[in-house]
Amino acid sequence: MIKSDIIDRVTEVSSVPRVKAAVAVDSIFGTMRDALGAGRRIELRGFGVFQVRERKKGVGRNPKTGAPVVIGPGRTVRFKPGKELKALT
């Protein structure tokens, strides 16, 4: 499923024009992106939790040469599914 599929589904369910549905979906994704960029946690009851975690530094390998490559510390987004979402799988 891609973003346009989500916009189509919002249009079908809510009978809102496609342009307004696109604005709504874009604003939701933008708000989530801003919150995660600020390091905040997003909890959607029944769906799951998005959270920014610190990633420690490590050593990887260049797949072509096999030479070690230092990977610096950073931040990454983790998703933990909620109970209802886990029950679907």
Number of C-alpha atoms within 10 A of each C-alpha: 5 6 12 13 10 14 20 15 14 19 17 13 8 9 10 13 13 16 10 13 21 19 12 14 16 14 12 12 13 12 12 16 13 12 16 17 13 10 16 14 17 15 15 11 11 12 15 17 15 19 17 18 13 11 13 10 11 10 9 12 12 9 8 6 7 9 10 11 11 11 13 10 11 10 12 12 14 12 13 13 17 15 12 12 12 12 8 6 5
